[in-house]
C-alpha cells in the first residue's frame, strides 16, 4: 500500500495475463449493465471507463510482447 501526495491510497497487485483478461471482461460487462445515474453515481461510470482502458492497455501490451 502506498499513499500519494494528495492522500489517495494506491495498491499494487501482481496479476497473470489470465487475471487481467478476466478483470477486463468483468469491467466490460459491468459497463454494459450499468444502471445509470441517479441509481449509481456518474463518477462510477467514468471510473469504469478508465479501468477498462487501463486493463485493455495491459492486454495489448501482453499480446505485443508475448504472442
Secondary structure as GFF3:
##gff-version 3
##sequence-region A 1 67
A	DSSP	beta_strand	2	3	.	.	.	ID=ss1
A	DSSP	beta_strand	9	10	.	.	.	ID=ss2
A	DSSP	alpha_helix	17	32	.	.	.	ID=ss3
A	DSSP	alpha_helix	42	66	.	.	.	ID=ss4
###
